[in-house]
Amino acid sequence: DEIVERLKEIVGPRFVSTNPIDKINYQHSLAYGAFKTLPDVIVRVESDNNGRHPLAKILSFANEHKIPIVAKGGVGMGISSPLKGGILLDMLGMDKVLEVNPTLQYVIAEGGASVYSIHHALRQHGLMLPNYGTYGPAVVIGAMVNKGGIGYGMTRYGWIADMVLGLEVVLANGETVRLGALANQGTTF
């Protein structure tokens, strides 16, 4: 109860659930049945329009109290059920396309942004990803980068991960690190 209350303080009571029906619903994925364990609590993370979010606070708290976390980004082939209780972290609220720079030809998006929404944002500036494939609105960029996604028949420019210039990563202890071009402070990108 104390842990659930602290999580509600971090993200707000509307974004925390211990409801058994919610736990069962969140267990479903294309790999349903692989693991039958339910989370102890579901925490939904949402960012504002500037990309600010409480993810680092959640991870720091869970790390401090040795609470296992399983992140759920979408309904796909990944297993998003815990091995034993803990927190199921719903990342679908981190879905913003934060910036499109047509001059330098880059886009900054959160991991939960759908590839479809990224393409839509790019098209507003006459741009597109060079390996635009057959993505539906449910495929998220974080999974495409992490799992080595590529559009069907679109190998000329490589995998989606080959086009990543930088990443901002929140580590398990809550520390945020920037990698690649994003690590260069004081640059225009």
N, C-alpha and C positions, 0 to 999 in steps of 0.2 A: 504493500500500500504506500509506503514511504517513497519507493522508487517511482511508482506511477504518479504520485503527487509532484515529485521533483521534475519528471518529464513534462507534466502539464504546465509547470512554471516556465520551463524552457521554451516550449512550442505553443502553449495555449491549450486549454481543455478540449477544444473542438478537434484537435489534431491527435488525440490520444484515445485509444480504445482497448478495453479488455473484454468486450462483448464476445461471447462464444460464436455467434453467427458471423461476425466480422472475421474472426480467426479462421473459421472454416472457409469463408469466401476468399480470403487472401491466400489460402493454401493452393488454390487452383492455378495451374499453368499447363503447358503442353507436356510437362514431365509429371503430371499429377499421378500420385500413387507411388512415386519413388521413395518419398519420405512421408510418414503419417504424423509426425510430431507437429503440434501447434505452437505458435509463439505465446509467450506470457502476456505480451503487450504489443500493440501496433502503434507506431508513431509515423505520422505523415509529415513530410518536410515540404514546405513551400517557400519559394523565394519571392521577393518583391520585384518590381519592374527593373530595378537596378542590379538584380542578382544577389542581393543580401539574403542570407538564410542562417538558421541556427544549427546547421550540420556539425560544425566544429564543437559546439557546446554539447550536443548530444553524444558525439563520439568520445569526447573527453570524459563526460560523466559515466558513460558505459565502461570505458577503459578503467577509470578509477575504481569502479565497483565490480569489475571483472564480469560484466554482463555480456553474453554473446550477442552479436548482431548479424542479421541476414538482410541484405539490401534487396529490394524488389523494384525493378525499373519498369517493367511492363509484363505483358502476358506473352511469353515466348518459350523457347526451348530450355532456357536456364532453369535451374532448380532454385526456387525462392522460398523454400520451406526450411525451417531450422532443423538442425540435428537434435537439439534438445532445448526447448523453451527459448527464453531470452526475448530480444526485441526484433520485430520485423519492421524494417525501415522502408516505408513507402516513399520512393523518390520521384514519383510521377509529377509532383508539384514543382520540380526543378526543371521546367520545360521551356524556358525563355530563349529566344534568339535575341541576344543583348546588343549586338552591333553588326552592321554590314558596312564595310569600307570599300566602296567601289574603286577608289583611287589606288589603294594598295592591294585590292582584291583579296580580302579575307573576311571571314565571318567569325564572330564569337558567339557560342551557344552553350547552354548548360547541357549536362549529360542526358537529361530527360527530354530534350527537344527532339521532336520527330524529324527524321530526315526529310519527310514531306514538307514540314513547316520551314525547314532551312531552305529547301529549294524554292518554296513560295517567297520567302524573304529575299533571296538572291535574285529571283526573276523580277522583283520590283525595281532592281537596279540594272537589269539587262545581263545578269550573271547566272551561272549555274555551276554546280560541281562537275568536274570533267568526267566523272564516272556515274552520271545519273542513270540509275537503273529502275527497276520495277518495284519501288518501295511503296507500301501502303502507309496510312497515317499512324500506324501503331509501332513502326520500327523506330527506335530511338538511337541517337548518335552515340551515346555512351556505350551501348551494346555493340554497335557497328565497329567502333574503334577497339573496344576490348576483345571482341570475339573475331576480329578479322573479317568484317563484312565487306561485300563488294556487290555491285549490281550485276544482274545476269548478263553475261556476254560483254561486260564493260571492263576488261583488264588492261586496256592500253595505257592508262595512267596509274595503274596499281590499285592497291587496297585503299579504303577510306583512311586507315591509319597512316598510310604513306603521305597523306596530304595534311596531316596535323602539324601545325607550326609550334604549338605549345599547349600545355595542360596546367590547370590549377587543380591540385589534388589535396584533399583533406585526409590526413593520416589517422590511424586508429587512436592516437593520443590527442587528437584535436588540432594538431599543428597543420597549418596550410603551407604547402610548398608550390612554387611555380617552376615549371620545367620548360625547356626549349626556349623559343623566342620570348615567351612570357617572363622568363627569368631575368631578362635584360632590363634593368631599371633605367629610367630616364630616356628611353627610346620612344619613337612615335608609335611603336607597337609592342 
